[in-house]
Amino acid sequence: MDMPGNEEPLIDSRVGLTPRQARRIRIVLASVLMAAMAVVLVVRLASRTSVLVVGVYGAALVLCGVVIELSRHGRTRLGTWMLGLGLAAALAADWLLLP
């Protein structure tokens, strides 16, 4: 029979990243994607110079920078959603808008 006063504390058995690790991973991911967008921008500008190319990929570069700053300030979930949706929108704009 268990006595109400003799309960053992529950042990938190979560397995996952610490907030610091999550921030660092998202900062590295956004930095890598920023470098990739810069390379794609250079390649696209070499094949066709257009203000739309600069606008789409420039916005993607700015977005990656914003995500890095959000991650540095602890807003990793918001940054992850912004990065995923923003880069998907940039790639969709490239496919739909750019010749």
C-alpha positions as CSV (number, residue, x, y, z in Angstrom):
1,M,0.0,0.0,0.0
2,D,1.4,3.4,-1.0
3,M,1.4,6.2,1.4
4,P,0.6,9.6,0.0
5,G,3.7,11.2,1.6
6,N,6.1,8.6,0.3
7,E,5.8,9.4,-3.5
8,E,9.0,9.4,-5.4
9,P,9.5,12.4,-7.7
10,L,8.9,11.8,-11.4
11,I,12.1,11.6,-13.4
12,D,12.2,13.6,-16.6
13,S,13.3,11.1,-19.2
14,R,13.1,13.3,-22.2
15,V,15.7,12.7,-24.9
16,G,16.4,15.7,-27.1
17,L,18.5,18.7,-27.7
18,T,19.1,21.4,-25.1
19,P,18.0,24.9,-26.0
20,R,21.6,25.9,-26.6
21,Q,22.2,23.0,-29.0
22,A,19.0,23.7,-30.9
23,R,20.0,27.4,-31.3
24,R,23.5,26.4,-32.6
25,I,22.1,23.8,-35.0
26,R,19.6,26.4,-36.4
27,I,22.3,29.0,-36.7
28,V,24.6,26.6,-38.6
29,L,21.7,25.5,-40.8
30,A,20.7,29.0,-41.7
31,S,24.4,29.9,-42.4
32,V,24.8,26.9,-44.7
33,L,21.5,27.8,-46.5
34,M,22.6,31.4,-46.7
35,A,25.9,30.3,-48.5
36,A,23.9,28.1,-50.8
37,M,21.5,30.9,-51.7
38,A,24.5,33.1,-52.4
39,V,25.9,30.5,-54.8
40,V,22.6,30.0,-56.5
41,L,22.3,33.8,-56.9
42,V,25.7,34.0,-58.6
43,V,24.9,31.1,-60.9
44,R,21.5,32.6,-61.8
45,L,23.0,36.0,-62.4
46,A,25.6,34.4,-64.7
47,S,23.0,32.8,-66.8
48,R,20.5,35.6,-66.8
49,T,20.8,39.1,-65.3
50,S,17.5,40.2,-63.9
51,V,16.3,42.4,-61.1
52,L,13.8,39.7,-60.1
53,V,16.7,37.2,-59.6
54,V,18.4,39.7,-57.3
55,G,15.1,40.4,-55.5
56,V,14.1,36.8,-54.9
57,Y,17.5,35.5,-53.8
58,G,18.4,38.7,-52.0
59,A,15.2,38.3,-50.0
60,A,16.2,34.7,-49.3
61,L,19.6,35.9,-48.0
62,V,18.0,38.5,-45.8
63,L,15.6,35.8,-44.5
64,C,18.5,33.6,-43.5
65,G,20.1,36.5,-41.7
66,V,16.9,37.1,-39.8
67,V,16.7,33.5,-38.8
68,I,20.2,33.6,-37.5
69,E,19.4,36.5,-35.3
70,L,16.1,35.0,-34.1
71,S,18.0,31.8,-33.2
72,R,20.6,33.8,-31.3
73,H,17.8,35.3,-29.2
74,G,16.2,32.0,-28.5
75,R,13.3,32.1,-31.0
76,T,14.3,28.8,-32.6
77,R,10.9,27.5,-33.5
78,L,9.8,30.7,-35.1
79,G,13.1,30.8,-37.0
80,T,12.7,27.3,-38.2
81,W,9.2,27.9,-39.6
82,M,10.3,31.2,-41.2
83,L,13.3,29.5,-42.8
84,G,11.3,26.6,-44.2
85,L,8.4,28.6,-45.5
86,G,10.6,31.5,-46.7
87,L,13.0,29.3,-48.7
88,A,10.1,27.3,-50.1
89,A,8.5,30.6,-51.2
90,A,11.8,31.8,-52.7
91,L,12.2,28.5,-54.7
92,A,8.6,28.7,-55.8
93,A,9.1,32.3,-56.9
94,D,12.2,31.2,-58.8
95,W,10.2,28.5,-60.6
96,L,7.1,30.5,-61.3
97,L,8.4,34.1,-61.8
98,L,11.9,33.9,-63.2
99,P,12.4,32.9,-66.8
